[in-house]
Every structure is written in C-alpha cells, then in structure tokens.
Amino acid sequence: MYKRARYPKHWPALSRACKELAGWKCQHCHVPQGRRRKSQHSGRWYRVHLHAAHLDHDPENPWPRLAALCERCHGRYDWAWRVRLAAVDLERLKHKLLLKARFPHVL
C-alpha cells in the first residue's frame, strides 16, 4: 500500500526515471504505458499505468532497486513475495515451537 511518508523526498524523480529507462513499457510483459487492456477478472477495459515497483520491498530506501511494471505484473510480483514471506514466517514459528518443546527452561 502506498504511503507517501514512507518514500524519499525525491520519489517522483526516481519513479519517472525508472519508467523512462524502461522505455515506458512494463519490464516483464512489455505492454506500453497507456495501452488499453481487458481485465482478466472483470472483463472491463482499462488503460495500463506503469508503477515503479520496489524489487526489495523497501520504500524507505533512498536508492532502491526499481522495475517499471504494469498493474498486473506488479500485483503478481508482490503476491509471490508475500507467499515467500509467509513460508519463511511459518518456518520461524515451527523452529521456535521446536526449541520451546526441547528446551522449555531456556525460553
């Protein structure tokens, strides 16, 4: 979710530079900014808007790794990251429970 306060002051320039370097096309599916595309979910037509996506999910970073992504590719990228993060969180919880079971006096 976009929260302006989390981004560096020069975010508008970073975002624009990212899109310009990509030639105003999505770096994953290569659809150009402004192209009309039909939604796979609703069937409605919409205009593609590129996002400067944080590849490391770190909006506070003043010099982040960015990719110009359309809404669809940005959503897929973020979803895959959330799935990986959930798997790591689950492994951490399992590890903590295992330690607690084996060493109850320590934790």
Buried (B, 14 or more C-beta within 10 A) or exposed (E): EEEEEEBBEEBEEBBEBBBEEBEEBBBBEEBEBEEEBEEEEEEEEEEBEBBBBBEEEEBEEEEBEBBBBBBBBBEBBBEEBEEEEEEEEEEEEEEEEEEEEEEEEEE
